[in-house]
Amino acid sequence: MLSVIGETLPLALGIAISPIPIIAAILMLLSPKARVTSVGLLLGWIVGIIVAVVVFTLISSVLPTQDSEASSPVKGIIQLVLGLLLLLVALRQWRGRPRGDQEPVLPKWMQAIDRVTFPVALGLGFLLSALNPKNLLMGAGAGVAIGGDALDVGSVVVVIVVFVIIAASTVAIPVIAYLLAADRLRSPLDALRDWLQKENAVIMAVLLLVIGVSMIGKSFASF
């Protein structure tokens, strides 16, 4: 079980460090309906992560099982494809980064964040985690690692819980901290939002590159 947690840890961190949902959470925390919408975003974010990793864990668990000493080409091929896709996304992120004094362009939904309601925030959190291509690839990688290791049900639940806690932490921490100490966090949140907006593409490009290379390397061990 510990080896699977170790294998999924970089993927959980990859989801956690994704700047877009963190920026969305910060923008909601700075909006007039901060307490309502931020909680909705957090709940949707957590549910989306759970759905993604559980679905791919179930899919992976029905693949042909082999003993621990044997090769697992199906798992290796899946990991190889996921790793290559992560590298392609990393390249796209890097090529799309702001150059010089160019200001980063935020999605249109971020510009209308003040008008977001609880149900919309809930759905947005789910979309950013479960259906975002970058996070979906990392959730798929985690599911393949968990489902392909022949763990018992209890161990699978523990690994998924650890994965979800780590992956959701960077959205959960500012939301929970704001609920406890809103006034003291406004200035730090402003500064963090500005930095993440500027460095979003670079952060994700480097992160996806590292995880993609790591996943490709692990895929060769399965052949």
QUILIN-V81676 format. One line per field, one symbol per residue. burial: 1 if it has 16 or more other C-alpha atoms within 10 Angstrom, else 0. A space follows every 10 residues. Layout:
burial: ???
This chain:
burial: 1001101111 1111111111 1111111111 1011111111 1111111111 0111111001 1000100000 0101111111 1111111111 1011001100 0000000000 0011010101 1111111111 1001111111 1111111111 0000110011 0011111111 1101100110 0100100010 0010011101 1111111111 1111110111 010
